[in-house]
């Protein structure tokens, strides 16, 4: 079977899952790879927002102004180019042909945290109604990808979404904050109390959802770190 599969690949090389034109080599084609911008230092040591090259690393204005509910937050790539397209194909079409690229993104992002020893991973949950509409929780799938690489246990029941909210993508920043306020709860505090928790999602835009999830987990006694595939900057 392995020989047959290899012969098939030689005769019909896989196309890039994003553009469907270039030939994929370990994920995306060379042209799509060129459009991916990895988030690199310098960035805010707390929320991870990147600064321009040559800037000395320091806390950003937001993190100076108020304390964040998470210890650190990091993202792997800027939400643009082929990275954006790959994440959207995965999130809205359940297209798993981009899995290799997403695995690379989330593993890179984890390294930026410079932190080890997580007790559990908690994916940002969907409301049951939204879960029925979509059919899967993209954050849970991302967490499972990372779990296979790291061995960190995923606890999908640790955090629940108890308020059905409008999609954040259609809202302004202040509306996003109101939209997710009190939207989450921890039913069993024993799952997270005194635990070092890695909170996982696909994209950080304003950070409203991540902060509200982290705040809920922190109230239950967790130390929270946040990780997303991409970030809107």
ZAMI-637296 format. One record per residue: residue in one letter; x, y, z of N, C-alpha, C in turn; residue number from 1. Coordinates in pm, whole numbers, plus 50000, padded with zeros to 5 digits. Layout:
// residues N
SITE type   n.x   n.y   n.z  ca.x  ca.y  ca.z   c.x   c.y   c.z seq
SITE    a     X     Y     Z     X     Y     Z     X     Y     Z NUM
...
***
This chain:
// residues 233
SITE type   n.x   n.y   n.z  ca.x  ca.y  ca.z   c.x   c.y   c.z seq
SITE    x 50084 49879 50000 50000 50000 50000 50087 50125 50000   1
SITE    x 50196 50123 50078 50285 50236 50084 50349 50265 49950   2
SITE    x 50387 50162 49877 50448 50178 49745 50348 50239 49648   3
SITE    x 50224 50189 49652 50120 50241 49564 50095 50389 49592   4
SITE    x 50090 50422 49721 50067 50561 49760 50180 50650 49711   5
SITE    x 50304 50601 49723 50420 50679 49679 50418 50698 49528   6
SITE    x 50382 50595 49455 50374 50605 49309 50267 50706 49269   7
SITE    x 50154 50705 49341 50046 50800 49311 50096 50943 49332   8
SITE    x 50172 50967 49441 50224 51101 49468 50321 51146 49360   9
SITE    x 50402 51052 49309 50498 51087 49205 50426 51122 49075  10
SITE    x 50319 51048 49044 50244 51073 48921 50155 51196 48933  11
SITE    x 50099 51217 49053 50008 51329 49075 50051 51406 49200  12
SITE    x 50151 51491 49188 50200 51567 49305 50086 51648 49367  13
SITE    x 50082 51658 49500 49973 51730 49565 49976 51879 49535  14
SITE    x 49857 51933 49511 49846 52077 49488 49840 52151 49621  15
SITE    x 49880 52274 49617 49874 52359 49736 49729 52369 49781  16
SITE    x 49700 52343 49909 49561 52348 49956 49501 52488 49959  17
SITE    x 49585 52592 49948 49533 52729 49951 49502 52780 49811  18
SITE    x 49602 52778 49721 49580 52835 49587 49536 52730 49484  19
SITE    x 49556 52601 49515 49518 52491 49425 49590 52498 49291  20
SITE    x 49701 52570 49289 49777 52582 49165 49920 52532 49181  21
SITE    x 49996 52595 49270 50133 52551 49290 50139 52414 49356  22
SITE    x 50252 52349 49341 50271 52218 49401 50312 52234 49548  23
SITE    x 50244 52162 49633 50270 52172 49776 50396 52094 49813  24
SITE    x 50475 52151 49899 50594 52084 49951 50591 52098 50102  25
SITE    x 50545 51993 50171 50536 51996 50316 50441 52106 50363  26
SITE    x 50322 52113 50300 50222 52210 50342 50170 52295 50229  27
SITE    x 50230 52413 50208 50186 52506 50105 50289 52515 49993  28
SITE    x 50248 52574 49880 50343 52593 49771 50438 52708 49804  29
SITE    x 50545 52718 49728 50648 52819 49756 50594 52961 49746  30
SITE    x 50503 52986 49651 50449 53120 49634 50362 53160 49752  31
SITE    x 50282 53066 49804 50197 53096 49919 50281 53115 50045  32
SITE    x 50386 53037 50058 50473 53049 50175 50532 53190 50183  33
SITE    x 50563 53250 50066 50620 53385 50064 50528 53490 50125  34
SITE    x 50398 53464 50127 50302 53563 50177 50278 53550 50327  35
SITE    x 50338 53452 50391 50319 53433 50535 50423 53515 50611  36
SITE    x 50375 53596 50705 50466 53673 50791 50460 53616 50932  37
SITE    x 50572 53564 50976 50580 53509 51111 50598 53622 51211  38
SITE    x 50533 53613 51324 50551 53713 51429 50683 53685 51500  39
SITE    x 50768 53786 51505 50901 53773 51564 50923 53886 51665  40
SITE    x 51022 53869 51749 51060 53976 51840 51113 54095 51760  41
SITE    x 51094 54218 51808 51042 54254 51941 50889 54257 51945  42
SITE    x 50834 54215 52059 50691 54227 52082 50668 54249 52231  43
SITE    x 50545 54288 52266 50512 54310 52406 50528 54179 52482  44
SITE    x 50603 54175 52591 50627 54051 52663 50501 53995 52730  45
SITE    x 50396 54077 52738 50271 54028 52799 50174 53981 52691  46
SITE    x 50122 54074 52610 50018 54036 52514 50073 53988 52380  47
SITE    x 50201 54011 52355 50264 53959 52233 50243 54042 52108  48
SITE    x 50184 54160 52118 50165 54241 51998 50301 54283 51944  49
SITE    x 50327 54261 51815 50461 54290 51761 50487 54438 51741  50
SITE    x 50614 54477 51759 50658 54613 51734 50738 54615 51604  51
SITE    x 50770 54734 51556 50852 54745 51436 50995 54702 51468  52
SITE    x 51063 54654 51367 51199 54604 51384 51289 54712 51443  53
SITE    x 51375 54672 51534 51468 54765 51595 51416 54830 51721  54
SITE    x 51286 54814 51748 51228 54870 51869 51268 54786 51990  55
SITE    x 51303 54850 52098 51338 54776 52218 51213 54711 52277  56
SITE    x 51227 54588 52321 51112 54516 52374 51065 54579 52505  57
SITE    x 50934 54603 52514 50877 54665 52634 50727 54635 52636  58
SITE    x 50663 54663 52747 50519 54647 52755 50451 54750 52665  59
SITE    x 50346 54707 52595 50273 54799 52510 50186 54890 52597  60
SITE    x 50130 54993 52535 50049 55090 52610 49931 55024 52679  61
SITE    x 49868 54928 52611 49752 54859 52668 49789 54783 52794  62
SITE    x 49904 54713 52790 49946 54632 52905 50005 54717 53017  63
SITE    x 50052 54838 52985 50095 54931 53089 49972 54988 53161  64
SITE    x 49868 55016 53082 49748 55081 53134 49669 54989 53228  65
SITE    x 49659 54861 53192 49581 54770 53277 49642 54630 53275  66
SITE    x 49623 54561 53386 49675 54426 53402 49591 54328 53321  67
SITE    x 49656 54243 53247 49586 54143 53168 49550 54022 53254  68
SITE    x 49441 53953 53222 49403 53834 53300 49487 53712 53268  69
SITE    x 49570 53719 53164 49661 53610 53130 49804 53652 53163  70
SITE    x 49889 53552 53182 50031 53579 53210 50102 53626 53082  71
SITE    x 50079 53553 52973 50136 53587 52843 50038 53543 52735  72
SITE    x 50041 53612 52621 49965 53570 52504 50057 53579 52383  73
SITE    x 50049 53481 52297 50133 53480 52177 50052 53428 52057  74
SITE    x 50092 53475 51939 50036 53426 51812 50152 53396 51719  75
SITE    x 50129 53308 51623 50238 53263 51536 50259 53353 51415  76
SITE    x 50149 53392 51349 50161 53466 51223 50066 53585 51221  77
SITE    x 50094 53678 51129 50000 53786 51102 49882 53727 51024  78
SITE    x 49762 53778 51053 49642 53724 50988 49626 53789 50851  79
SITE    x 49699 53738 50755 49701 53793 50620 49755 53686 50525  80
SITE    x 49748 53714 50395 49809 53627 50296 49758 53483 50300  81
SITE    x 49846 53390 50267 49807 53250 50262 49774 53194 50400  82
SITE    x 49834 53252 50503 49801 53208 50638 49655 53233 50670  83
SITE    x 49606 53352 50636 49465 53386 50655 49376 53290 50576  84
SITE    x 49412 53266 50450 49331 53178 50366 49328 53036 50420  85
SITE    x 49443 52988 50468 49448 52852 50523 49359 52839 50647  86
SITE    x 49366 52939 50735 49284 52936 50856 49136 52942 50822  87
SITE    x 49099 53025 50726 48958 53034 50687 48908 52906 50623  88
SITE    x 48990 52843 50542 48949 52715 50481 48924 52612 50590  89
SITE    x 49009 52613 50690 48995 52520 50802 48873 52554 50886  90
SITE    x 48855 52681 50919 48750 52724 51012 48611 52715 50953  91
SITE    x 48596 52752 50826 48462 52761 50769 48427 52646 50675  92
SITE    x 48529 52571 50631 48500 52459 50540 48544 52324 50595  93
SITE    x 48604 52325 50714 48658 52203 50774 48755 52135 50676  94
SITE    x 48838 52216 50612 48934 52166 50514 49062 52126 50587  95
SITE    x 49081 51995 50604 49196 51945 50679 49320 51928 50591  96
SITE    x 49313 51968 50465 49433 51962 50381 49536 52066 50426  97
SITE    x 49494 52162 50506 49587 52264 50556 49644 52227 50693  98
SITE    x 49615 52107 50741 49654 52070 50878 49804 52081 50902  99
SITE    x 49886 52039 50806 50032 52045 50825 50077 52189 50851 100
SITE    x 50021 52283 50777 50058 52424 50796 50011 52475 50931 101
SITE    x 49888 52442 50970 49836 52487 51098 49917 52428 51213 102
SITE    x 49959 52303 51199 50043 52240 51300 50174 52317 51315 103
SITE    x 50230 52360 51203 50355 52436 51207 50334 52571 51274 104
SITE    x 50221 52636 51243 50192 52766 51304 50182 52755 51455 105
SITE    x 50101 52661 51503 50073 52655 51646 50195 52610 51725 106
SITE    x 50278 52526 51665 50400 52483 51733 50500 52598 51744 107
SITE    x 50509 52678 51638 50594 52797 51640 50546 52896 51746 108
SITE    x 50415 52917 51752 50359 53009 51850 50387 52965 51992 109
SITE    x 50380 52835 52017 50408 52782 52150 50551 52815 52192 110
SITE    x 50645 52804 52098 50785 52834 52129 50803 52980 52170 111
SITE    x 50720 53071 52115 50730 53212 52149 50690 53241 52294 112
SITE    x 50614 53150 52355 50573 53170 52494 50691 53156 52591 113
SITE    x 50794 53084 52548 50911 53062 52635 50868 53007 52771 114
SITE    x 50770 52921 52770 50714 52867 52895 50682 52720 52875 115
SITE    x 50712 52640 52977 50684 52496 52970 50605 52455 53094 116
SITE    x 50572 52327 53099 50508 52272 53218 50360 52301 53229 117
SITE    x 50290 52311 53115 50146 52332 53121 50077 52205 53172 118
SITE    x 49978 52226 53258 49903 52112 53310 49796 52066 53213 119
SITE    x 49725 52161 53154 49619 52128 53059 49609 52235 52951 120
SITE    x 49545 52196 52840 49509 52291 52736 49358 52305 52734 121
SITE    x 49311 52428 52723 49168 52456 52719 49135 52531 52591 122
SITE    x 49059 52473 52499 49019 52546 52378 48908 52645 52410 123
SITE    x 48908 52759 52342 48797 52853 52355 48672 52783 52305 124
SITE    x 48567 52773 52388 48450 52694 52349 48352 52770 52260 125
SITE    x 48274 52695 52186 48162 52750 52111 48034 52727 52191 126
SITE    x 47937 52814 52172 47805 52789 52230 47745 52667 52161 127
SITE    x 47668 52584 52233 47609 52463 52170 47534 52492 52040 128
SITE    x 47465 52606 52033 47393 52639 51909 47490 52662 51795 129
SITE    x 47599 52738 51820 47699 52763 51717 47770 52634 51678 130
SITE    x 47793 52547 51776 47858 52419 51749 47772 52334 51656 131
SITE    x 47641 52335 51678 47551 52259 51590 47552 52318 51449 132
SITE    x 47559 52450 51440 47561 52516 51309 47688 52482 51231 133
SITE    x 47803 52488 51301 47931 52468 51234 47968 52321 51224 134
SITE    x 47932 52244 51326 47961 52101 51324 48089 52062 51394 135
SITE    x 48173 52159 51429 48299 52131 51498 48349 52261 51562 136
SITE    x 48436 52246 51660 48500 52361 51724 48644 52368 51675 137
SITE    x 48676 52470 51597 48810 52480 51539 48917 52491 51647 138
SITE    x 48886 52559 51758 48985 52573 51866 49018 52438 51928 139
SITE    x 48919 52351 51940 48942 52217 51995 49031 52136 51901 140
SITE    x 49007 52147 51770 49091 52073 51675 49235 52123 51679 141
SITE    x 49253 52254 51693 49388 52310 51701 49458 52259 51828 142
SITE    x 49384 52258 51939 49441 52209 52065 49483 52063 52052 143
SITE    x 49403 51985 51985 49438 51843 51967 49560 51825 51878 144
SITE    x 49574 51912 51777 49696 51909 51694 49818 51930 51782 145
SITE    x 49810 52032 51868 49923 52065 51954 49946 51957 52059 146
SITE    x 49839 51897 52106 49851 51791 52206 49928 51672 52150 147
SITE    x 49903 51640 52024 49976 51528 51961 50126 51556 51957 148
SITE    x 50161 51682 51945 50303 51721 51935 50368 51732 52073 149
SITE    x 50291 51776 52175 50349 51807 52305 50311 51710 52416 150
SITE    x 50198 51642 52399 50151 51553 52506 50070 51625 52612 151
SITE    x 50050 51757 52599 49969 51831 52696 49823 51786 52682 152
SITE    x 49761 51753 52795 49624 51703 52794 49525 51814 52761 153
SITE    x 49428 51784 52674 49323 51879 52639 49202 51855 52729 154
SITE    x 49151 51963 52787 49031 51956 52872 48920 52041 52809 155
SITE    x 48847 51985 52712 48745 52065 52643 48625 52101 52729 156
SITE    x 48607 52033 52842 48493 52062 52929 48526 52163 53040 157
SITE    x 48650 52207 53045 48691 52296 53154 48624 52433 53146 158
SITE    x 48592 52477 53026 48533 52609 53006 48410 52594 52917 159
SITE    x 48299 52654 52959 48176 52647 52882 48134 52786 52835 160
SITE    x 48075 52788 52716 48017 52914 52666 47868 52909 52698 161
SITE    x 47823 52997 52784 47685 52990 52833 47596 53098 52773 162
SITE    x 47655 53188 52696 47578 53296 52633 47599 53291 52483 163
SITE    x 47489 53284 52408 47498 53285 52262 47523 53428 52216 164
SITE    x 47633 53448 52145 47673 53583 52106 47680 53599 51955 165
SITE    x 47673 53722 51910 47692 53751 51768 47837 53722 51730 166
SITE    x 47863 53685 51604 48002 53664 51561 48085 53790 51584 167
SITE    x 48201 53775 51646 48285 53890 51678 48333 53965 51554 168
SITE    x 48347 53892 51444 48406 53951 51323 48324 54070 51273 169
SITE    x 48195 54075 51303 48109 54181 51252 48100 54301 51344 170
SITE    x 48172 54299 51458 48155 54401 51560 48278 54491 51575 171
SITE    x 48254 54613 51625 48362 54704 51660 48422 54662 51794 172
SITE    x 48537 54722 51829 48609 54677 51949 48524 54686 52075 173
SITE    x 48458 54800 52099 48378 54815 52221 48261 54717 52220 174
SITE    x 48203 54695 52103 48092 54599 52092 48138 54457 52121 175
SITE    x 48260 54426 52083 48315 54292 52111 48326 54268 52261 176
SITE    x 48370 54371 52334 48385 54357 52479 48251 54328 52545 177
SITE    x 48148 54403 52506 48014 54383 52561 47959 54247 52518 178
SITE    x 47987 54210 52394 47932 54087 52336 47974 53962 52415 179
SITE    x 48099 53958 52461 48148 53837 52528 48147 53847 52680 180
SITE    x 48101 53960 52733 48100 53976 52878 48010 53870 52943 181
SITE    x 48064 53799 53040 47991 53693 53112 47942 53582 53019 182
SITE    x 48013 53562 52909 47971 53459 52813 48023 53321 52848 183
SITE    x 48118 53313 52943 48183 53185 52974 48171 53152 53123 184
SITE    x 48183 53023 53154 48182 52983 53294 48263 52855 53312 185
SITE    x 48315 52837 53433 48381 52713 53472 48287 52641 53566 186
SITE    x 48239 52523 53525 48146 52448 53609 48219 52372 53719 187
SITE    x 48329 52309 53683 48405 52230 53779 48540 52297 53801 188
SITE    x 48550 52376 53907 48674 52450 53934 48791 52356 53961 189
SITE    x 48761 52234 54002 48868 52138 54029 48951 52105 53906 190
SITE    x 48893 52126 53787 48967 52098 53664 49078 52200 53638 191
SITE    x 49062 52323 53692 49157 52429 53658 49225 52492 53779 192
SITE    x 49173 52471 53899 49229 52537 54016 49375 52497 54037 193
SITE    x 49461 52597 54056 49605 52577 54075 49673 52510 53955 194
SITE    x 49609 52520 53839 49665 52461 53717 49725 52570 53629 195
SITE    x 49831 52531 53559 49890 52618 53457 49821 52583 53326 196
SITE    x 49737 52675 53278 49646 52647 53167 49691 52717 53040 197
SITE    x 49692 52643 52929 49718 52700 52798 49585 52714 52725 198
SITE    x 49540 52838 52707 49414 52869 52639 49442 52881 52490 199
SITE    x 49365 52810 52407 49396 52801 52264 49278 52848 52179 200
SITE    x 49308 52928 52074 49207 52970 51977 49273 52988 51842 201
SITE    x 49192 53021 51740 49248 53034 51605 49307 53172 51579 202
SITE    x 49229 53279 51605 49275 53414 51571 49248 53509 51687 203
SITE    x 49344 53598 51715 49323 53707 51810 49308 53836 51730 204
SITE    x 49193 53901 51747 49170 54027 51677 49189 54142 51777 205
SITE    x 49087 54173 51855 49104 54273 51961 49148 54207 52091 206
SITE    x 49133 54076 52100 49167 54004 52222 49053 53996 52321 207
SITE    x 48934 54044 52285 48821 54046 52378 48782 53905 52423 208
SITE    x 48774 53812 52331 48734 53675 52366 48840 53608 52452 209
SITE    x 48965 53621 52412 49074 53562 52490 49076 53617 52632 210
SITE    x 49062 53748 52645 49065 53809 52778 48948 53763 52864 211
SITE    x 48830 53753 52806 48714 53710 52886 48727 53564 52928 212
SITE    x 48777 53480 52840 48803 53340 52876 48909 53331 52986 213
SITE    x 49017 53407 52969 49125 53404 53068 49076 53456 53203 214
SITE    x 48994 53561 53200 48940 53617 53324 48854 53513 53397 215
SITE    x 48774 53439 53322 48688 53337 53381 48771 53225 53442 216
SITE    x 48873 53181 53371 48961 53074 53422 49040 53122 53544 217
SITE    x 49085 53246 53538 49163 53300 53650 49079 53309 53777 218
SITE    x 48952 53349 53764 48864 53355 53879 48845 53217 53943 219
SITE    x 48860 53113 53861 48846 52977 53911 48977 52922 53967 220
SITE    x 49082 53005 53966 49208 52965 54029 49319 52922 53936 221
SITE    x 49304 52945 53804 49405 52902 53708 49506 53014 53679 222
SITE    x 49627 52973 53640 49724 53065 53580 49714 53043 53430 223
SITE    x 49683 53148 53356 49645 53132 53216 49748 53192 53121 224
SITE    x 49782 53115 53018 49863 53160 52905 49777 53139 52781 225
SITE    x 49790 53229 52684 49703 53223 52566 49786 53205 52438 226
SITE    x 49733 53126 52347 49805 53096 52222 49704 53089 52107 227
SITE    x 49733 53161 51999 49649 53155 51879 49736 53133 51756 228
SITE    x 49673 53084 51650 49746 53066 51525 49791 53199 51469 229
SITE    x 49699 53298 51469 49728 53424 51401 49675 53542 51482 230
SITE    x 49721 53660 51441 49681 53783 51510 49658 53893 51408 231
SITE    x 49550 53968 51430 49523 54087 51348 49600 54203 51409 232
SITE    x 49685 54268 51330 49767 54379 51381 49743 54501 51294 233
***
